[in-house]
């Protein structure tokens, strides 16, 4: 009920601003996102509310009275809940596997195994927060790995610089994302269908290019590539550093930039975002390009790990990525997302897998438990959403 009363007032505010009312002193003179209606379920809306005319400091006692409510709106308790779940899994691992679980190498192994799906999941967080979904990321990873490891690409990289191979993988991922974005934003094809088509096409193209063979990247031809990706700064694998850098960089992009605020706005209410002056279609294309770039980067890590490019790489990776995003608290309907939650979601799944592996439990049991966790996370999302709508 409160939702239905807030939105018209915010839109009216925006209309007044557009018609040139000078009274407000140009409070919304910058990004049109500032004039968007307040959408209660998004983190961006909290930012907008706080910086808006009434939220900065006017309220005094009443507005600032419920610190707990504000923490809840910011997703603080969701993050705490994820940390508690992660700690509980760690306790189970400690009890059942003892020193093998607590070994420093084991922790690094958990992080290392999560880098590929983690980087893809971070890109997926942007797409889902923006109201879309991408089922093609696994196939795009495979296509990027194959394209970057063709004989022609390897020879050019050996003759020039190994970074050429890196650029090839990222360019292929970005190109696939661009096609997805154009089909969805301008072709008005449902994201599920468009990316499903890309999944099939990209996997098929990878098989055609590689002739269904595994393409080996020799360390003697491209020593610089392996020296970089197999390095261990401060004793930590480079791929873990890359995961951390991507998580921090994309987290800043989502939470501290205009691009991030527009992503929340487009996912929360695309029509209101359009009325506020945001080019929703162009922004949607950029989101899919971003997840494509993440897929290309993940392909490079896979190449460095396996020394190969293959059409069979990253099968069903998209499901793991989407699951991690959902577990992390990103709303499947769009409008709310958190990179911290996604990283925790990846760690929860990987730690769970590690505990099962250390205890020699069959993968089928892992899958059953993971399915139960995903269902529980979605039910929790729905309960929180319904609880908010009634308050």
SEMI-315092 format. One record per residue (C-alpha): residue number from 1; x, y, z. Coordinates in Angstrom, 2 decimals. Each point is the difference from the previous one (the first is absolute). Example, Ala and Ser with C-alpha at 12.3 -4.5 7.8 and 13.67 -1.06 7.14 Angstrom:
# SEMI-315092
<1,<12.30,-4.50,7.80>>
<2,<1.37,3.44,-0.66>>
# end
This chain:
# SEMI-315092
<1,<0.00,0.00,0.00>>
<2,<2.77,2.37,0.81>>
<3,<1.58,-0.87,-3.28>>
<4,<-2.98,1.17,-1.98>>
<5,<0.03,3.38,1.75>>
<6,<3.71,0.67,-0.39>>
<7,<0.39,-0.52,-3.71>>
<8,<-2.43,2.71,-1.27>>
<9,<1.55,2.58,2.26>>
<10,<3.47,-0.73,-1.28>>
<11,<-1.15,0.15,-3.60>>
<12,<-1.82,3.23,0.65>>
<13,<3.22,1.34,1.42>>
<14,<1.79,-0.97,-3.16>>
<15,<-2.69,1.57,-2.22>>
<16,<0.26,3.26,1.90>>
<17,<3.70,-0.04,-0.41>>
<18,<-0.28,-0.55,-3.74>>
<19,<-2.46,2.84,-0.42>>
<20,<2.56,2.36,1.42>>
<21,<-1.15,0.72,3.51>>
<22,<2.79,1.95,1.62>>
<23,<-1.07,-0.38,3.52>>
<24,<2.01,-3.01,0.94>>
<25,<3.26,1.58,-0.78>>
<26,<1.13,-2.60,-2.53>>
<27,<0.23,-2.89,2.38>>
<28,<-0.48,-2.45,-2.89>>
<29,<1.99,1.84,-2.59>>
<30,<2.44,-2.87,-0.60>>
<31,<-0.75,-3.59,-0.84>>
<32,<-3.63,-0.75,-0.80>>
<33,<0.26,-2.96,2.35>>
<34,<-0.30,2.48,2.84>>
<35,<-3.59,0.69,-1.02>>
<36,<-1.08,-3.61,-0.15>>
<37,<-2.86,-1.24,2.11>>
<38,<1.01,-1.60,3.24>>
<39,<-0.10,-3.77,-0.43>>
<40,<0.12,-1.44,3.43>>
<41,<1.69,-3.30,-0.80>>
<42,<3.12,1.38,-1.63>>
<43,<3.23,1.07,1.56>>
<44,<0.17,2.91,-2.41>>
<45,<-3.33,1.26,1.20>>
<46,<1.40,0.18,3.48>>
<47,<2.78,2.16,-1.30>>
<48,<-2.45,2.19,-1.82>>
<49,<-2.22,0.29,3.03>>
<50,<2.88,0.93,2.22>>
<51,<1.22,2.68,-2.34>>
<52,<-3.43,1.26,-0.87>>
<53,<-1.59,3.14,1.35>>
<54,<-1.64,-1.61,2.90>>
<55,<2.48,-2.64,0.90>>
<56,<3.21,1.85,0.68>>
<57,<-0.55,1.45,3.30>>
<58,<-3.45,1.34,0.30>>
<59,<-1.67,-2.76,1.87>>
<60,<2.03,0.06,3.16>>
<61,<-1.54,-2.38,2.46>>
<62,<-2.71,-1.73,-2.06>>
<63,<2.07,-0.66,-3.14>>
<64,<3.12,-1.14,1.78>>
<65,<-1.88,-1.86,2.69>>
<66,<0.22,-3.48,-1.44>>
<67,<3.66,-0.72,-0.62>>
<68,<-0.83,-3.67,-0.12>>
<69,<-2.51,0.58,-2.78>>
<70,<2.58,1.94,-1.99>>
<71,<2.55,-2.77,0.48>>
<72,<-2.59,-2.48,-1.19>>
<73,<-0.71,2.14,-3.07>>
<74,<3.72,0.12,-0.78>>
<75,<0.12,-3.79,-0.01>>
<76,<2.20,-0.12,3.10>>
<77,<-1.87,-2.91,1.55>>
<78,<-0.04,-1.94,-3.26>>
<79,<3.79,0.21,-0.11>>
<80,<0.26,-0.98,3.66>>
<81,<-2.27,-2.97,-0.71>>
<82,<2.26,-1.12,-2.85>>
<83,<3.07,0.30,2.21>>
<84,<-1.72,-2.10,2.68>>
<85,<-0.85,-2.68,-2.58>>
<86,<3.61,0.01,-1.21>>
<87,<1.28,-0.33,3.57>>
<88,<-2.41,-2.87,0.69>>
<89,<1.30,-1.87,-3.06>>
<90,<3.55,0.69,1.20>>
<91,<-0.87,-1.42,3.44>>
<92,<-1.40,-3.13,-1.64>>
<93,<3.17,-0.25,-2.10>>
<94,<2.17,0.38,3.10>>
<95,<-1.92,-2.68,1.88>>
<96,<-0.15,-2.50,-2.84>>
<97,<3.35,0.57,-1.75>>
<98,<2.13,1.50,2.77>>
<99,<3.44,1.23,-0.96>>
<100,<-0.51,-0.74,-3.65>>
<101,<-2.72,2.64,-0.12>>
<102,<1.89,2.51,2.15>>
<103,<3.21,-0.19,-2.05>>
<104,<1.00,3.31,-1.63>>
<105,<0.38,-1.74,-3.35>>
<106,<-3.57,-1.23,0.24>>
<107,<-1.35,3.53,0.49>>
<108,<2.00,1.19,-2.97>>
<109,<-1.32,-2.95,-1.98>>
<110,<-3.60,1.03,0.83>>
<111,<0.70,3.51,-1.25>>
<112,<1.86,-1.24,-3.08>>
<113,<-2.82,-2.30,-1.03>>
<114,<-2.46,2.84,0.28>>
<115,<1.80,2.50,-2.21>>
<116,<-1.51,-0.97,-3.36>>
<117,<-3.60,-0.26,1.15>>
<118,<0.55,2.96,2.34>>
<119,<1.08,2.40,-2.74>>
<120,<-2.90,-1.08,-2.21>>
<121,<-2.43,0.30,2.92>>
<122,<1.15,3.55,0.66>>
<123,<-0.86,0.95,-3.57>>
<124,<-3.26,-1.90,0.32>>
<125,<-0.87,2.08,3.08>>
<126,<-0.04,3.11,-2.17>>
<127,<-2.25,-1.60,-2.61>>
<128,<-2.50,-1.38,2.53>>
<129,<-0.02,3.24,1.98>>
<130,<-0.82,1.74,-3.27>>
<131,<-3.02,-2.25,-0.46>>
<132,<1.52,-2.55,-2.42>>
<133,<1.67,-3.38,0.00>>
<134,<2.74,-1.62,-2.07>>
<135,<-0.09,-3.75,-0.59>>
<136,<2.83,0.11,-2.54>>
<137,<2.96,0.83,2.25>>
<138,<1.31,-3.56,0.18>>
<139,<-0.05,-0.40,-3.77>>
<140,<1.57,3.44,-0.43>>
<141,<2.84,-1.04,2.32>>
<142,<0.56,-3.08,-2.18>>
<143,<-0.13,2.04,-3.22>>
<144,<2.43,2.58,1.39>>
<145,<2.42,-2.73,1.08>>
<146,<-0.12,-1.65,-3.41>>
<147,<0.33,3.23,-1.99>>
<148,<2.91,1.21,2.12>>
<149,<1.85,-3.29,-0.40>>
<150,<-0.30,-0.52,-3.74>>
<151,<3.32,-0.54,-1.74>>
<152,<-0.29,3.35,-1.77>>
<153,<-0.62,1.89,3.24>>
<154,<2.85,-1.78,1.76>>
<155,<2.42,0.74,-2.82>>
<156,<-0.95,3.67,-0.06>>
<157,<0.34,0.18,3.78>>
<158,<3.39,-1.71,-0.15>>
<159,<1.18,2.43,-2.70>>
<160,<-1.27,3.10,1.79>>
<161,<-1.01,-0.28,3.68>>
<162,<-1.95,-2.51,2.09>>
<163,<-2.48,2.76,0.85>>
<164,<-1.38,-0.51,-3.50>>
<165,<-1.40,-3.33,1.16>>
<166,<-1.54,1.75,3.00>>
<167,<-1.60,2.63,-2.21>>
<168,<-1.35,-2.67,-2.35>>
<169,<-1.78,-1.85,2.83>>
<170,<-1.48,3.18,1.48>>
<171,<-1.04,1.32,-3.42>>
<172,<-1.83,-3.24,-0.81>>
<173,<-1.83,0.14,3.34>>
<174,<-0.89,3.66,-0.48>>
<175,<-1.16,-0.68,-3.57>>
<176,<-2.30,-2.81,1.12>>
<177,<-1.36,2.26,2.74>>
<178,<-0.56,2.77,-2.54>>
<179,<-2.04,-2.32,-2.21>>
<180,<-2.04,-1.12,3.01>>
<181,<-0.60,3.58,1.07>>
<182,<-1.08,1.18,-3.45>>
<183,<-2.39,-2.92,-0.45>>
<184,<-1.57,0.65,3.40>>
<185,<-0.03,3.80,0.08>>
<186,<-0.68,0.84,-3.64>>
<187,<-1.34,-3.29,-1.36>>
<188,<-2.35,-0.26,3.00>>
<189,<0.71,-3.71,0.38>>
<190,<-0.53,-1.34,3.48>>
<191,<3.37,-0.29,1.78>>
<192,<-0.57,-3.65,0.81>>
<193,<-0.55,-0.88,-3.69>>
<194,<2.74,2.23,-1.43>>
<195,<2.68,-1.27,2.34>>
<196,<-1.20,-3.59,-0.38>>
<197,<0.51,0.39,-3.75>>
<198,<3.47,1.44,0.64>>
<199,<0.78,-2.94,2.30>>
<200,<-0.71,-2.48,-2.81>>
<201,<1.64,2.09,-2.73>>
<202,<3.17,0.82,1.95>>
<203,<0.56,-3.61,1.03>>
<204,<-0.53,-1.10,-3.58>>
<205,<2.33,2.66,-1.39>>
<206,<2.66,-1.04,2.50>>
<207,<-0.29,-3.59,-1.23>>
<208,<0.27,1.11,-3.63>>
<209,<3.08,2.15,0.63>>
<210,<1.77,-2.64,2.07>>
<211,<-1.28,-2.90,-2.14>>
<212,<-1.05,-1.57,3.31>>
<213,<3.62,-0.30,1.07>>
<214,<1.77,1.38,3.02>>
<215,<2.37,2.81,-0.93>>
<216,<3.21,0.00,2.02>>
<217,<1.84,3.18,0.86>>
<218,<3.69,-0.72,0.32>>
<219,<1.80,1.68,2.87>>
<220,<3.14,0.24,-2.15>>
<221,<-1.82,2.09,-2.62>>
<222,<-1.67,2.36,2.46>>
<223,<2.11,-0.04,3.17>>
<224,<-1.12,3.50,1.00>>
<225,<-3.65,-1.10,0.11>>
<226,<0.70,-2.84,2.41>>
<227,<2.49,2.03,2.02>>
<228,<-2.73,2.55,0.65>>
<229,<-2.97,-2.29,0.70>>
<230,<2.03,-2.50,2.05>>
<231,<1.75,2.63,2.09>>
<232,<-0.60,0.10,3.77>>
<233,<0.34,3.54,1.33>>
<234,<0.27,-0.12,3.81>>
<235,<-0.41,-3.77,-0.22>>
<236,<-3.54,0.25,-1.41>>
<237,<-0.92,-1.26,-3.47>>
<238,<-0.34,2.66,-2.67>>
<239,<-3.47,-1.26,-0.93>>
<240,<-1.16,0.71,3.56>>
<241,<1.41,3.52,-0.27>>
<242,<-1.81,0.45,-3.30>>
<243,<-3.25,-1.16,1.61>>
<244,<0.50,2.47,2.84>>
<245,<0.83,2.88,-2.36>>
<246,<-3.07,-0.71,-2.15>>
<247,<-2.23,-0.27,3.09>>
<248,<1.24,3.30,1.46>>
<249,<0.01,1.86,-3.33>>
<250,<-3.46,-1.17,-1.02>>
<251,<-1.28,0.57,3.52>>
<252,<1.08,3.64,-0.22>>
<253,<-1.55,0.24,-3.46>>
<254,<-3.32,-1.32,1.30>>
<255,<-0.23,1.92,3.26>>
<256,<1.95,3.20,-0.51>>
<257,<-0.55,1.11,-3.59>>
<258,<-2.76,1.37,-2.17>>
<259,<0.18,-3.15,-2.10>>
<260,<-0.81,-2.10,3.06>>
<261,<-2.89,2.24,1.07>>
<262,<-1.42,-0.19,-3.49>>
<263,<0.27,-3.80,0.15>>
<264,<-2.11,-0.08,3.17>>
<265,<-2.46,2.43,-1.57>>
<266,<-0.35,-1.96,-3.25>>
<267,<-0.47,-3.26,1.89>>
<268,<-2.39,1.45,2.57>>
<269,<-2.31,1.87,-2.36>>
<270,<1.08,0.30,-3.65>>
<271,<-2.91,2.24,-0.97>>
<272,<0.76,2.46,2.78>>
<273,<3.67,-0.13,-0.98>>
<274,<-0.94,0.84,-3.57>>
<275,<-2.19,2.89,1.13>>
<276,<2.92,1.28,2.07>>
<277,<2.09,0.27,-3.12>>
<278,<2.06,-3.18,0.16>>
<279,<0.64,-1.75,-3.29>>
<280,<-1.24,-3.36,1.25>>
<281,<0.79,-1.92,-3.18>>
<282,<3.57,1.25,-0.23>>
<283,<0.55,-0.71,3.67>>
<284,<-1.36,-3.53,-0.44>>
<285,<2.47,-0.62,-2.83>>
<286,<2.87,1.19,2.21>>
<287,<-1.02,-2.40,2.78>>
<288,<0.23,-2.99,-2.36>>
<289,<3.34,1.24,-1.35>>
<290,<1.25,0.17,3.59>>
<291,<-0.95,-3.61,0.78>>
<292,<1.59,-1.00,-3.32>>
<293,<3.27,1.64,1.02>>
<294,<-0.15,-1.92,3.30>>
<295,<-0.52,-3.23,-1.98>>
<296,<3.06,0.80,-2.11>>
<297,<2.08,0.58,3.11>>
<298,<-1.24,-3.26,1.50>>
<299,<1.01,-1.76,-3.23>>
<300,<3.57,1.29,0.41>>
<301,<0.18,-1.45,3.51>>
<302,<-1.27,-3.32,-1.33>>
<303,<2.63,0.03,-2.76>>
<304,<2.73,0.69,2.54>>
<305,<-1.31,-2.76,2.29>>
<306,<-0.40,-2.69,-2.64>>
<307,<2.47,1.26,-2.67>>
<308,<-2.78,-0.64,-2.49>>
<309,<-2.90,1.57,-1.81>>
<310,<-3.00,-2.27,-0.49>>
<311,<-3.62,0.09,-1.06>>
<312,<-0.73,-2.10,3.07>>
<313,<1.25,2.56,2.47>>
<314,<-2.42,1.51,2.53>>
<315,<-2.95,-2.30,-0.64>>
<316,<-2.95,0.98,2.23>>
<317,<2.07,2.87,1.40>>
<318,<-2.98,2.30,-0.52>>
<319,<-2.04,-1.95,2.54>>
<320,<2.69,0.26,2.66>>
<321,<0.39,3.72,-0.68>>
<322,<-3.74,0.70,0.20>>
<323,<-0.27,-2.11,3.16>>
<324,<2.81,1.95,1.68>>
<325,<-1.65,3.30,-0.94>>
<326,<-3.38,-1.10,1.38>>
<327,<1.53,-1.36,3.19>>
<328,<1.80,3.31,0.38>>
<329,<-3.30,1.86,0.22>>
<330,<-0.31,1.53,-3.45>>
<331,<-3.66,0.22,-0.94>>
<332,<-0.82,-2.11,-3.07>>
<333,<-2.63,2.55,-0.98>>
<334,<2.68,2.71,-0.10>>
<335,<0.46,3.24,1.90>>
<336,<2.12,-1.36,2.82>>
<337,<3.44,-1.54,-0.05>>
<338,<3.19,-0.23,1.97>>
<339,<3.47,-1.07,-1.05>>
<340,<0.93,-0.86,3.60>>
<341,<-2.94,-2.38,0.16>>
<342,<0.99,-1.61,-3.29>>
<343,<3.58,-0.56,1.20>>
<344,<-1.36,-1.57,3.20>>
<345,<-2.36,-2.13,-2.09>>
<346,<2.96,-1.32,-2.01>>
<347,<1.96,-0.70,3.19>>
<348,<-2.97,-1.82,1.57>>
<349,<-0.37,-2.33,-2.97>>
<350,<3.74,-0.60,-0.32>>
<351,<0.50,-0.62,3.70>>
<352,<-2.94,-2.39,-0.05>>
<353,<1.54,-1.87,-2.94>>
<354,<3.33,-0.09,1.80>>
<355,<-1.54,-1.49,3.15>>
<356,<-1.80,-2.66,-2.02>>
<357,<3.19,-0.83,-1.91>>
<358,<2.10,-0.28,3.15>>
<359,<-2.58,-2.40,1.44>>
<360,<-0.18,-2.05,-3.22>>
<361,<-3.68,0.68,-0.43>>
<362,<-1.49,-0.53,-3.47>>
<363,<-0.66,3.05,-2.20>>
<364,<-3.69,-0.91,-0.17>>
<365,<-0.37,0.82,3.70>>
<366,<1.63,3.37,-0.61>>
<367,<-2.48,0.72,-2.79>>
<368,<-2.97,-0.85,2.21>>
<369,<1.24,2.27,2.78>>
<370,<0.83,2.81,-2.43>>
<371,<-3.50,-0.24,-1.46>>
<372,<-1.49,0.24,3.47>>
<373,<2.13,3.07,0.77>>
<374,<-1.10,1.72,-3.22>>
<375,<-3.68,-0.65,0.73>>
<376,<0.46,1.25,3.57>>
<377,<1.69,3.17,-1.26>>
<378,<-2.80,0.76,-2.47>>
<379,<-2.67,-0.66,2.63>>
<380,<1.85,2.33,2.37>>
<381,<0.09,2.69,-2.70>>
<382,<-3.74,-0.32,-0.55>>
<383,<-0.71,0.15,3.71>>
<384,<2.15,3.10,0.46>>
<385,<-1.64,1.67,-3.00>>
<386,<-3.52,-0.73,1.27>>
<387,<0.97,1.16,3.48>>
<388,<1.27,3.30,-1.38>>
<389,<-3.07,0.56,-2.11>>
<390,<-2.24,-0.30,3.05>>
<391,<2.02,2.42,2.17>>
# end
